[in-house]
Amino acid sequence: MFLDLYDQIRGFKSETPNHFTIAMGELIRTARIEGNLTQAQLAEKAFMRQATISDIEKGKREPSVSELLSISFVLRKPLVYFFPKGQAYV
């Protein structure tokens, strides 16, 4: 599984938004809504700014590892939940 993910992101351009960041943002938004949280509430619990959550959900910004870990913890989802499946993103 790791090698498949590695193959997908190898050579990945960091320009945003892109298919990967948009798909990841949609997964984060879905989990946030399922958890009955507003962007402001998620931001407060994850020690982030609401504008950062907004940018991540729109795919305009890729979350750092520590940000994604915080989001994962607050939303009670495994980290891999937020990685889009089924498409190549290179």
N, C-alpha and C positions, 0 to 999 in steps of 0.2 A: 504494500500500500504506500509506504513512504517513497519508494522509487517512482511509483506512478505520479504522486504529487510532485516530486522533484522534477520529473520530466515535463510536467505541465507548466511549472513556473520557471524553469531554466530559460534564460534569455528573455524573461518577462520585462517589458518596458514599464517604467514607473510612472508614466503619464496617467493622470486620473481626470475624470472618471474613465474607467475601462470595464470590460465585461466582468472581470474578477471582482473589482471593488464594488460594482453595482450589485452583483449577486450576493456578496458577503453582507453588504448594507441591508439588503432585503431580508436576509436571514436574521440579522440583528433586530431589525424593526419588527419582524414577525414574532420573535421571542419576547421582545419588550411588550408588545401588545398582549400576547398570551399571558404575560406576567402582570397585566393590568397596571403598567407603569407609564408615566409620561416621560418624554425625553428629559425633562428637568429632574424628575425623580431618579431616573437611571443615572444621570450625570452626578447627582449628589451622592448617591450610594457608591458609585464607582470612582469618586473623587476626580471628576472630570467636569469640563464646562458643557453646558447644554448645546452651545454652538458646535462643539467637537462631535457630540453625539449626532447632531443634525448632519454635519458634513460626512460622517462615517456612513450614516444610513442612506445618504444620497449618492454614495460612491465617490464623493469628491475628495475623500481622504482615506488612506489605508491605515487602520489602527496599528499601533506598535504592539509588540508581544505583550508588554505589561498592561496596556490598555485592553487588549483582547482577553487577557486572563481576568482582569477586573470585571469586565462585562460578563464573561462566562460565569464567574462566581456569583455575581449579583442576580443574573437571570437563571441560575441553577441549571445550566446546560453544559454538557461536556464541550471542551474546546473544539473538538472536531466537528461539532454541530454547525459551526460558523464557516466552515470551508465548503464552498459549493461543490456539488458532485455532478458527474455525468457529462462534463464538457471540458475541452482543452481551452486554456486561457492564455495561450501564447500567440 
